Amino acid sequence: MKASELRSKTPAELTTLLLELRKNQFELRMQSATGQLAKVHLFKETRKDIARIKTIINEMKAGTAS
């Protein structure tokens, strides 16, 4: 997910997307704990996407979004 794509979304859409990613992160964690996770790289991608969304939400709140 690119930051430019995320900046075109509304804060409500970003919040919904953030919630979905957190659920996905939880599911990945559970799969890892039970030994069913095949694609370990998804942890890193999901974590970075969450950080990206949180950063853009905070930029919008501060009014510094470009």
mmCIF file of the N, C-alpha and C atoms, coordinates in Angstrom:
data_MODEL
# 
_entry.id   MODEL 
# 
loop_
_atom_site.group_PDB 
_atom_site.id 
_atom_site.type_symbol 
_atom_site.label_atom_id 
_atom_site.label_alt_id 
_atom_site.label_comp_id 
_atom_site.label_asym_id 
_atom_site.label_entity_id 
_atom_site.label_seq_id 
_atom_site.pdbx_PDB_ins_code 
_atom_site.Cartn_x 
_atom_site.Cartn_y 
_atom_site.Cartn_z 
_atom_site.occupancy 
_atom_site.B_iso_or_equiv 
_atom_site.pdbx_formal_charge 
_atom_site.auth_seq_id 
_atom_site.auth_comp_id 
_atom_site.auth_asym_id 
_atom_site.auth_atom_id 
_atom_site.pdbx_PDB_model_num 
ATOM 1   N N  . MET A 1 1  ? 0.840   -1.169  0.000  1.00 0.00 ? 1  MET A N  1 
ATOM 2   C CA . MET A 1 1  ? 0.000   0.000   0.000  1.00 0.00 ? 1  MET A CA 1 
ATOM 3   C C  . MET A 1 1  ? 0.890   1.239   0.000  1.00 0.00 ? 1  MET A C  1 
ATOM 4   N N  . LYS A 1 2  ? 0.622   2.157   -0.911 1.00 0.00 ? 2  LYS A N  1 
ATOM 5   C CA . LYS A 1 2  ? 1.442   3.356   -0.996 1.00 0.00 ? 2  LYS A CA 1 
ATOM 6   C C  . LYS A 1 2  ? 0.809   4.499   -0.219 1.00 0.00 ? 2  LYS A C  1 
ATOM 7   N N  . ALA A 1 3  ? 1.644   5.377   0.292  1.00 0.00 ? 3  ALA A N  1 
ATOM 8   C CA . ALA A 1 3  ? 1.158   6.507   1.065  1.00 0.00 ? 3  ALA A CA 1 
ATOM 9   C C  . ALA A 1 3  ? 0.307   7.435   0.203  1.00 0.00 ? 3  ALA A C  1 
ATOM 10  N N  . SER A 1 4  ? 0.647   7.581   -1.070 1.00 0.00 ? 4  SER A N  1 
ATOM 11  C CA . SER A 1 4  ? -0.133  8.458   -1.941 1.00 0.00 ? 4  SER A CA 1 
ATOM 12  C C  . SER A 1 4  ? -1.563  7.927   -2.108 1.00 0.00 ? 4  SER A C  1 
ATOM 13  N N  . GLU A 1 5  ? -1.727  6.610   -2.147 1.00 0.00 ? 5  GLU A N  1 
ATOM 14  C CA . GLU A 1 5  ? -3.062  6.014   -2.222 1.00 0.00 ? 5  GLU A CA 1 
ATOM 15  C C  . GLU A 1 5  ? -3.840  6.296   -0.944 1.00 0.00 ? 5  GLU A C  1 
ATOM 16  N N  . LEU A 1 6  ? -3.159  6.218   0.179  1.00 0.00 ? 6  LEU A N  1 
ATOM 17  C CA . LEU A 1 6  ? -3.815  6.410   1.467  1.00 0.00 ? 6  LEU A CA 1 
ATOM 18  C C  . LEU A 1 6  ? -4.210  7.866   1.691  1.00 0.00 ? 6  LEU A C  1 
ATOM 19  N N  . ARG A 1 7  ? -3.414  8.790   1.189  1.00 0.00 ? 7  ARG A N  1 
ATOM 20  C CA . ARG A 1 7  ? -3.717  10.203  1.390  1.00 0.00 ? 7  ARG A CA 1 
ATOM 21  C C  . ARG A 1 7  ? -4.983  10.638  0.658  1.00 0.00 ? 7  ARG A C  1 
ATOM 22  N N  . SER A 1 8  ? -5.376  9.891   -0.366 1.00 0.00 ? 8  SER A N  1 
ATOM 23  C CA . SER A 1 8  ? -6.582  10.241  -1.112 1.00 0.00 ? 8  SER A CA 1 
ATOM 24  C C  . SER A 1 8  ? -7.851  9.760   -0.410 1.00 0.00 ? 8  SER A C  1 
ATOM 25  N N  . LYS A 1 9  ? -7.722  8.995   0.653  1.00 0.00 ? 9  LYS A N  1 
ATOM 26  C CA . LYS A 1 9  ? -8.873  8.472   1.384  1.00 0.00 ? 9  LYS A CA 1 
ATOM 27  C C  . LYS A 1 9  ? -9.285  9.422   2.505  1.00 0.00 ? 9  LYS A C  1 
ATOM 28  N N  . THR A 1 10 ? -10.521 9.289   2.939  1.00 0.00 ? 10 THR A N  1 
ATOM 29  C CA . THR A 1 10 ? -11.029 10.097  4.043  1.00 0.00 ? 10 THR A CA 1 
ATOM 30  C C  . THR A 1 10 ? -10.567 9.479   5.370  1.00 0.00 ? 10 THR A C  1 
ATOM 31  N N  . PRO A 1 11 ? -10.595 10.260  6.438  1.00 0.00 ? 11 PRO A N  1 
ATOM 32  C CA . PRO A 1 11 ? -10.211 9.701   7.749  1.00 0.00 ? 11 PRO A CA 1 
ATOM 33  C C  . PRO A 1 11 ? -11.069 8.509   8.168  1.00 0.00 ? 11 PRO A C  1 
ATOM 34  N N  . ALA A 1 12 ? -12.339 8.518   7.810  1.00 0.00 ? 12 ALA A N  1 
ATOM 35  C CA . ALA A 1 12 ? -13.212 7.390   8.166  1.00 0.00 ? 12 ALA A CA 1 
ATOM 36  C C  . ALA A 1 12 ? -12.785 6.121   7.426  1.00 0.00 ? 12 ALA A C  1 
ATOM 37  N N  . GLU A 1 13 ? -12.436 6.267   6.157  1.00 0.00 ? 13 GLU A N  1 
ATOM 38  C CA . GLU A 1 13 ? -11.965 5.122   5.385  1.00 0.00 ? 13 GLU A CA 1 
ATOM 39  C C  . GLU A 1 13 ? -10.651 4.592   5.944  1.00 0.00 ? 13 GLU A C  1 
ATOM 40  N N  . LEU A 1 14 ? -9.779  5.503   6.352  1.00 0.00 ? 14 LEU A N  1 
ATOM 41  C CA . LEU A 1 14 ? -8.495  5.092   6.919  1.00 0.00 ? 14 LEU A CA 1 
ATOM 42  C C  . LEU A 1 14 ? -8.692  4.338   8.234  1.00 0.00 ? 14 LEU A C  1 
ATOM 43  N N  . THR A 1 15 ? -9.628  4.814   9.035  1.00 0.00 ? 15 THR A N  1 
ATOM 44  C CA . THR A 1 15 ? -9.900  4.155   10.308 1.00 0.00 ? 15 THR A CA 1 
ATOM 45  C C  . THR A 1 15 ? -10.443 2.746   10.081 1.00 0.00 ? 15 THR A C  1 
ATOM 46  N N  . THR A 1 16 ? -11.316 2.605   9.096  1.00 0.00 ? 16 THR A N  1 
ATOM 47  C CA . THR A 1 16 ? -11.859 1.283   8.762  1.00 0.00 ? 16 THR A CA 1 
ATOM 48  C C  . THR A 1 16 ? -10.750 0.355   8.271  1.00 0.00 ? 16 THR A C  1 
ATOM 49  N N  . LEU A 1 17 ? -9.883  0.885   7.421  1.00 0.00 ? 17 LEU A N  1 
ATOM 50  C CA . LEU A 1 17 ? -8.773  0.101   6.900  1.00 0.00 ? 17 LEU A CA 1 
ATOM 51  C C  . LEU A 1 17 ? -7.812  -0.298  8.022  1.00 0.00 ? 17 LEU A C  1 
ATOM 52  N N  . LEU A 1 18 ? -7.589  0.609   8.955  1.00 0.00 ? 18 LEU A N  1 
ATOM 53  C CA . LEU A 1 18 ? -6.719  0.315   10.093 1.00 0.00 ? 18 LEU A CA 1 
ATOM 54  C C  . LEU A 1 18 ? -7.292  -0.829  10.925 1.00 0.00 ? 18 LEU A C  1 
ATOM 55  N N  . LEU A 1 19 ? -8.588  -0.800  11.146 1.00 0.00 ? 19 LEU A N  1 
ATOM 56  C CA . LEU A 1 19 ? -9.238  -1.863  11.910 1.00 0.00 ? 19 LEU A CA 1 
ATOM 57  C C  . LEU A 1 19 ? -9.094  -3.206  11.200 1.00 0.00 ? 19 LEU A C  1 
ATOM 58  N N  . GLU A 1 20 ? -9.266  -3.221  9.889  1.00 0.00 ? 20 GLU A N  1 
ATOM 59  C CA . GLU A 1 20 ? -9.112  -4.453  9.115  1.00 0.00 ? 20 GLU A CA 1 
ATOM 60  C C  . GLU A 1 20 ? -7.684  -4.994  9.207  1.00 0.00 ? 20 GLU A C  1 
ATOM 61  N N  . LEU A 1 21 ? -6.707  -4.092  9.120  1.00 0.00 ? 21 LEU A N  1 
ATOM 62  C CA . LEU A 1 21 ? -5.311  -4.527  9.198  1.00 0.00 ? 21 LEU A CA 1 
ATOM 63  C C  . LEU A 1 21 ? -4.962  -5.067  10.573 1.00 0.00 ? 21 LEU A C  1 
ATOM 64  N N  . ARG A 1 22 ? -5.529  -4.479  11.612 1.00 0.00 ? 22 ARG A N  1 
ATOM 65  C CA . ARG A 1 22 ? -5.270  -4.988  12.960 1.00 0.00 ? 22 ARG A CA 1 
ATOM 66  C C  . ARG A 1 22 ? -5.867  -6.378  13.148 1.00 0.00 ? 22 ARG A C  1 
ATOM 67  N N  . LYS A 1 23 ? -7.059  -6.602  12.567 1.00 0.00 ? 23 LYS A N  1 
ATOM 68  C CA . LYS A 1 23 ? -7.657  -7.937  12.626 1.00 0.00 ? 23 LYS A CA 1 
ATOM 69  C C  . LYS A 1 23 ? -6.786  -8.931  11.870 1.00 0.00 ? 23 LYS A C  1 
ATOM 70  N N  . ASN A 1 24 ? -6.295  -8.497  10.716 1.00 0.00 ? 24 ASN A N  1 
ATOM 71  C CA . ASN A 1 24 ? -5.419  -9.345  9.911  1.00 0.00 ? 24 ASN A CA 1 
ATOM 72  C C  . ASN A 1 24 ? -4.136  -9.676  10.685 1.00 0.00 ? 24 ASN A C  1 
ATOM 73  N N  . GLN A 1 25 ? -3.594  -8.688  11.373 1.00 0.00 ? 25 GLN A N  1 
ATOM 74  C CA . GLN A 1 25 ? -2.388  -8.898  12.161 1.00 0.00 ? 25 GLN A CA 1 
ATOM 75  C C  . GLN A 1 25 ? -2.645  -9.923  13.268 1.00 0.00 ? 25 GLN A C  1 
ATOM 76  N N  . PHE A 1 26 ? -3.800  -9.837  13.904 1.00 0.00 ? 26 PHE A N  1 
ATOM 77  C CA . PHE A 1 26 ? -4.153  -10.792 14.944 1.00 0.00 ? 26 PHE A CA 1 
ATOM 78  C C  . PHE A 1 26 ? -4.255  -12.206 14.370 1.00 0.00 ? 26 PHE A C  1 
ATOM 79  N N  . GLU A 1 27 ? -4.913  -12.322 13.202 1.00 0.00 ? 27 GLU A N  1 
ATOM 80  C CA . GLU A 1 27 ? -5.050  -13.629 12.566 1.00 0.00 ? 27 GLU A CA 1 
ATOM 81  C C  . GLU A 1 27 ? -3.690  -14.215 12.202 1.00 0.00 ? 27 GLU A C  1 
ATOM 82  N N  . LEU A 1 28 ? -2.781  -13.367 11.719 1.00 0.00 ? 28 LEU A N  1 
ATOM 83  C CA . LEU A 1 28 ? -1.429  -13.836 11.396 1.00 0.00 ? 28 LEU A CA 1 
ATOM 84  C C  . LEU A 1 28 ? -0.713  -14.329 12.650 1.00 0.00 ? 28 LEU A C  1 
ATOM 85  N N  . ARG A 1 29 ? -0.902  -13.610 13.746 1.00 0.00 ? 29 ARG A N  1 
ATOM 86  C CA . ARG A 1 29 ? -0.271  -14.004 15.001 1.00 0.00 ? 29 ARG A CA 1 
ATOM 87  C C  . ARG A 1 29 ? -0.789  -15.356 15.478 1.00 0.00 ? 29 ARG A C  1 
ATOM 88  N N  . MET A 1 30 ? -2.106  -15.559 15.332 1.00 0.00 ? 30 MET A N  1 
ATOM 89  C CA . MET A 1 30 ? -2.690  -16.836 15.741 1.00 0.00 ? 30 MET A CA 1 
ATOM 90  C C  . MET A 1 30 ? -2.213  -17.973 14.833 1.00 0.00 ? 30 MET A C  1 
ATOM 91  N N  . GLN A 1 31 ? -2.116  -17.717 13.531 1.00 0.00 ? 31 GLN A N  1 
ATOM 92  C CA . GLN A 1 31 ? -1.613  -18.735 12.618 1.00 0.00 ? 31 GLN A CA 1 
ATOM 93  C C  . GLN A 1 31 ? -0.169  -19.096 12.950 1.00 0.00 ? 31 GLN A C  1 
ATOM 94  N N  . SER A 1 32 ? 0.606   -18.092 13.323 1.00 0.00 ? 32 SER A N  1 
ATOM 95  C CA . SER A 1 32 ? 2.001   -18.344 13.670 1.00 0.00 ? 32 SER A CA 1 
ATOM 96  C C  . SER A 1 32 ? 2.095   -19.196 14.937 1.00 0.00 ? 32 SER A C  1 
ATOM 97  N N  . ALA A 1 33 ? 1.247   -18.890 15.894 1.00 0.00 ? 33 ALA A N  1 
ATOM 98  C CA . ALA A 1 33 ? 1.276   -19.613 17.161 1.00 0.00 ? 33 ALA A CA 1 
ATOM 99  C C  . ALA A 1 33 ? 0.882   -21.077 16.993 1.00 0.00 ? 33 ALA A C  1 
ATOM 100 N N  . THR A 1 34 ? 0.002   -21.348 16.028 1.00 0.00 ? 34 THR A N  1 
ATOM 101 C CA . THR A 1 34 ? -0.435  -22.729 15.821 1.00 0.00 ? 34 THR A CA 1 
ATOM 102 C C  . THR A 1 34 ? 0.385   -23.445 14.759 1.00 0.00 ? 34 THR A C  1 
ATOM 103 N N  . GLY A 1 35 ? 1.355   -22.747 14.188 1.00 0.00 ? 35 GLY A N  1 
ATOM 104 C CA . GLY A 1 35 ? 2.235   -23.361 13.207 1.00 0.00 ? 35 GLY A CA 1 
ATOM 105 C C  . GLY A 1 35 ? 1.638   -23.459 11.814 1.00 0.00 ? 35 GLY A C  1 
ATOM 106 N N  . GLN A 1 36 ? 0.624   -22.666 11.512 1.00 0.00 ? 36 GLN A N  1 
ATOM 107 C CA . GLN A 1 36 ? -0.037  -22.738 10.218 1.00 0.00 ? 36 GLN A CA 1 
ATOM 108 C C  . GLN A 1 36 ? 0.393   -21.629 9.261  1.00 0.00 ? 36 GLN A C  1 
ATOM 109 N N  . LEU A 1 37 ? 1.242   -20.725 9.708  1.00 0.00 ? 37 LEU A N  1 
ATOM 110 C CA . LEU A 1 37 ? 1.626   -19.574 8.888  1.00 0.00 ? 37 LEU A CA 1 
ATOM 111 C C  . LEU A 1 37 ? 2.711   -19.969 7.897  1.00 0.00 ? 37 LEU A C  1 
ATOM 112 N N  . ALA A 1 38 ? 2.435   -19.790 6.614  1.00 0.00 ? 38 ALA A N  1 
ATOM 113 C CA . ALA A 1 38 ? 3.396   -20.142 5.578  1.00 0.00 ? 38 ALA A CA 1 
ATOM 114 C C  . ALA A 1 38 ? 4.156   -18.911 5.069  1.00 0.00 ? 38 ALA A C  1 
ATOM 115 N N  . LYS A 1 39 ? 3.507   -17.757 5.093  1.00 0.00 ? 39 LYS A N  1 
ATOM 116 C CA . LYS A 1 39 ? 4.112   -16.540 4.548  1.00 0.00 ? 39 LYS A CA 1 
ATOM 117 C C  . LYS A 1 39 ? 4.465   -15.585 5.691  1.00 0.00 ? 39 LYS A C  1 
ATOM 118 N N  . VAL A 1 40 ? 5.622   -15.775 6.251  1.00 0.00 ? 40 VAL A N  1 
ATOM 119 C CA . VAL A 1 40 ? 6.057   -15.011 7.419  1.00 0.00 ? 40 VAL A CA 1 
ATOM 120 C C  . VAL A 1 40 ? 6.257   -13.534 7.082  1.00 0.00 ? 40 VAL A C  1 
ATOM 121 N N  . HIS A 1 41 ? 6.566   -13.218 5.833  1.00 0.00 ? 41 HIS A N  1 
ATOM 122 C CA . HIS A 1 41 ? 6.814   -11.837 5.442  1.00 0.00 ? 41 HIS A CA 1 
ATOM 123 C C  . HIS A 1 41 ? 5.574   -10.952 5.584  1.00 0.00 ? 41 HIS A C  1 
ATOM 124 N N  . LEU A 1 42 ? 4.401   -11.549 5.714  1.00 0.00 ? 42 LEU A N  1 
ATOM 125 C CA . LEU A 1 42 ? 3.180   -10.762 5.855  1.00 0.00 ? 42 LEU A CA 1 
ATOM 126 C C  . LEU A 1 42 ? 3.145   -9.998  7.180  1.00 0.00 ? 42 LEU A C  1 
ATOM 127 N N  . PHE A 1 43 ? 3.846   -10.509 8.210  1.00 0.00 ? 43 PHE A N  1 
ATOM 128 C CA . PHE A 1 43 ? 3.941   -9.794  9.486  1.00 0.00 ? 43 PHE A CA 1 
ATOM 129 C C  . PHE A 1 43 ? 4.506   -8.398  9.267  1.00 0.00 ? 43 PHE A C  1 
ATOM 130 N N  . LYS A 1 44 ? 5.639   -8.342  8.605  1.00 0.00 ? 44 LYS A N  1 
ATOM 131 C CA . LYS A 1 44 ? 6.339   -7.082  8.390  1.00 0.00 ? 44 LYS A CA 1 
ATOM 132 C C  . LYS A 1 44 ? 5.512   -6.133  7.528  1.00 0.00 ? 44 LYS A C  1 
ATOM 133 N N  . GLU A 1 45 ? 4.920   -6.647  6.464  1.00 0.00 ? 45 GLU A N  1 
ATOM 134 C CA . GLU A 1 45 ? 4.114   -5.817  5.577  1.00 0.00 ? 45 GLU A CA 1 
ATOM 135 C C  . GLU A 1 45 ? 2.920   -5.220  6.318  1.00 0.00 ? 45 GLU A C  1 
ATOM 136 N N  . THR A 1 46 ? 2.238   -6.041  7.089  1.00 0.00 ? 46 THR A N  1 
ATOM 137 C CA . THR A 1 46 ? 1.066   -5.579  7.827  1.00 0.00 ? 46 THR A CA 1 
ATOM 138 C C  . THR A 1 46 ? 1.452   -4.534  8.863  1.00 0.00 ? 46 THR A C  1 
ATOM 139 N N  . ARG A 1 47 ? 2.542   -4.782  9.565  1.00 0.00 ? 47 ARG A N  1 
ATOM 140 C CA . ARG A 1 47 ? 3.000   -3.843  10.585 1.00 0.00 ? 47 ARG A CA 1 
ATOM 141 C C  . ARG A 1 47 ? 3.342   -2.487  9.968  1.00 0.00 ? 47 ARG A C  1 
ATOM 142 N N  . LYS A 1 48 ? 4.002   -2.500  8.821  1.00 0.00 ? 48 LYS A N  1 
ATOM 143 C CA . LYS A 1 48 ? 4.377   -1.249  8.160  1.00 0.00 ? 48 LYS A CA 1 
ATOM 144 C C  . LYS A 1 48 ? 3.158   -0.533  7.599  1.00 0.00 ? 48 LYS A C  1 
ATOM 145 N N  . ASP A 1 49 ? 2.179   -1.273  7.078  1.00 0.00 ? 49 ASP A N  1 
ATOM 146 C CA . ASP A 1 49 ? 0.954   -0.655  6.585  1.00 0.00 ? 49 ASP A CA 1 
ATOM 147 C C  . ASP A 1 49 ? 0.186   0.030   7.716  1.00 0.00 ? 49 ASP A C  1 
ATOM 148 N N  . ILE A 1 50 ? 0.143   -0.627  8.874  1.00 0.00 ? 50 ILE A N  1 
ATOM 149 C CA . ILE A 1 50 ? -0.521  -0.030  10.033 1.00 0.00 ? 50 ILE A CA 1 
ATOM 150 C C  . ILE A 1 50 ? 0.178   1.267   10.420 1.00 0.00 ? 50 ILE A C  1 
ATOM 151 N N  . ALA A 1 51 ? 1.487   1.248   10.458 1.00 0.00 ? 51 ALA A N  1 
ATOM 152 C CA . ALA A 1 51 ? 2.251   2.449   10.812 1.00 0.00 ? 51 ALA A CA 1 
ATOM 153 C C  . ALA A 1 51 ? 2.008   3.565   9.794  1.00 0.00 ? 51 ALA A C  1 
ATOM 154 N N  . ARG A 1 52 ? 1.962   3.205   8.511  1.00 0.00 ? 52 ARG A N  1 
ATOM 155 C CA . ARG A 1 52 ? 1.721   4.188   7.458  1.00 0.00 ? 52 ARG A CA 1 
ATOM 156 C C  . ARG A 1 52 ? 0.362   4.864   7.633  1.00 0.00 ? 52 ARG A C  1 
ATOM 157 N N  . ILE A 1 53 ? -0.656  4.067   7.906  1.00 0.00 ? 53 ILE A N  1 
ATOM 158 C CA . ILE A 1 53 ? -2.002  4.610   8.077  1.00 0.00 ? 53 ILE A CA 1 
ATOM 159 C C  . ILE A 1 53 ? -2.066  5.501   9.309  1.00 0.00 ? 53 ILE A C  1 
ATOM 160 N N  . LYS A 1 54 ? -1.466  5.060   10.411 1.00 0.00 ? 54 LYS A N  1 
ATOM 161 C CA . LYS A 1 54 ? -1.481  5.866   11.626 1.00 0.00 ? 54 LYS A CA 1 
ATOM 162 C C  . LYS A 1 54 ? -0.765  7.195   11.420 1.00 0.00 ? 54 LYS A C  1 
ATOM 163 N N  . THR A 1 55 ? 0.323   7.180   10.664 1.00 0.00 ? 55 THR A N  1 
ATOM 164 C CA . THR A 1 55 ? 1.059   8.400   10.374 1.00 0.00 ? 55 THR A CA 1 
ATOM 165 C C  . THR A 1 55 ? 0.198   9.371   9.575  1.00 0.00 ? 55 THR A C  1 
ATOM 166 N N  . ILE A 1 56 ? -0.483  8.875   8.562  1.00 0.00 ? 56 ILE A N  1 
ATOM 167 C CA . ILE A 1 56 ? -1.311  9.741   7.727  1.00 0.00 ? 56 ILE A CA 1 
ATOM 168 C C  . ILE A 1 56 ? -2.504  10.284  8.498  1.00 0.00 ? 56 ILE A C  1 
ATOM 169 N N  . ILE A 1 57 ? -3.097  9.466   9.361  1.00 0.00 ? 57 ILE A N  1 
ATOM 170 C CA . ILE A 1 57 ? -4.197  9.942   10.201 1.00 0.00 ? 57 ILE A CA 1 
ATOM 171 C C  . ILE A 1 57 ? -3.710  11.075  11.095 1.00 0.00 ? 57 ILE A C  1 
ATOM 172 N N  . ASN A 1 58 ? -2.538  10.910  11.690 1.00 0.00 ? 58 ASN A N  1 
ATOM 173 C CA . ASN A 1 58 ? -1.991  11.964  12.553 1.00 0.00 ? 58 ASN A CA 1 
ATOM 174 C C  . ASN A 1 58 ? -1.642  13.215  11.756 1.00 0.00 ? 58 ASN A C  1 
ATOM 175 N N  . GLU A 1 59 ? -1.175  13.061  10.536 1.00 0.00 ? 59 GLU A N  1 
ATOM 176 C CA . GLU A 1 59 ? -0.909  14.222  9.686  1.00 0.00 ? 59 GLU A CA 1 
ATOM 177 C C  . GLU A 1 59 ? -2.205  14.973  9.394  1.00 0.00 ? 59 GLU A C  1 
ATOM 178 N N  . MET A 1 60 ? -3.263  14.237  9.119  1.00 0.00 ? 60 MET A N  1 
ATOM 179 C CA . MET A 1 60 ? -4.549  14.878  8.830  1.00 0.00 ? 60 MET A CA 1 
ATOM 180 C C  . MET A 1 60 ? -5.068  15.628  10.044 1.00 0.00 ? 60 MET A C  1 
ATOM 181 N N  . LYS A 1 61 ? -4.899  15.046  11.235 1.00 0.00 ? 61 LYS A N  1 
ATOM 182 C CA . LYS A 1 61 ? -5.332  15.715  12.456 1.00 0.00 ? 61 LYS A CA 1 
ATOM 183 C C  . LYS A 1 61 ? -4.549  17.006  12.689 1.00 0.00 ? 61 LYS A C  1 
ATOM 184 N N  . ALA A 1 62 ? -3.255  16.951  12.372 1.00 0.00 ? 62 ALA A N  1 
ATOM 185 C CA . ALA A 1 62 ? -2.394  18.122  12.576 1.00 0.00 ? 62 ALA A CA 1 
ATOM 186 C C  . ALA A 1 62 ? -2.556  19.138  11.454 1.00 0.00 ? 62 ALA A C  1 
ATOM 187 N N  . GLY A 1 63 ? -3.136  18.714  10.344 1.00 0.00 ? 63 GLY A N  1 
ATOM 188 C CA . GLY A 1 63 ? -3.327  19.612  9.222  1.00 0.00 ? 63 GLY A CA 1 
ATOM 189 C C  . GLY A 1 63 ? -2.100  19.780  8.352  1.00 0.00 ? 63 GLY A C  1 
ATOM 190 N N  . THR A 1 64 ? -1.186  18.836  8.396  1.00 0.00 ? 64 THR A N  1 
ATOM 191 C CA . THR A 1 64 ? 0.049   18.949  7.618  1.00 0.00 ? 64 THR A CA 1 
ATOM 192 C C  . THR A 1 64 ? 0.067   17.993  6.440  1.00 0.00 ? 64 THR A C  1 
ATOM 193 N N  . ALA A 1 65 ? -1.067  17.369  6.147  1.00 0.00 ? 65 ALA A N  1 
ATOM 194 C CA . ALA A 1 65 ? -1.089  16.433  5.016  1.00 0.00 ? 65 ALA A CA 1 
ATOM 195 C C  . ALA A 1 65 ? -0.918  17.174  3.708  1.00 0.00 ? 65 ALA A C  1 
ATOM 196 N N  . SER A 1 66 ? -0.145  16.577  2.799  1.00 0.00 ? 66 SER A N  1 
ATOM 197 C CA . SER A 1 66 ? 0.081   17.252  1.525  1.00 0.00 ? 66 SER A CA 1 
ATOM 198 C C  . SER A 1 66 ? -0.836  16.752  0.448  1.00 0.00 ? 66 SER A C  1 
# 
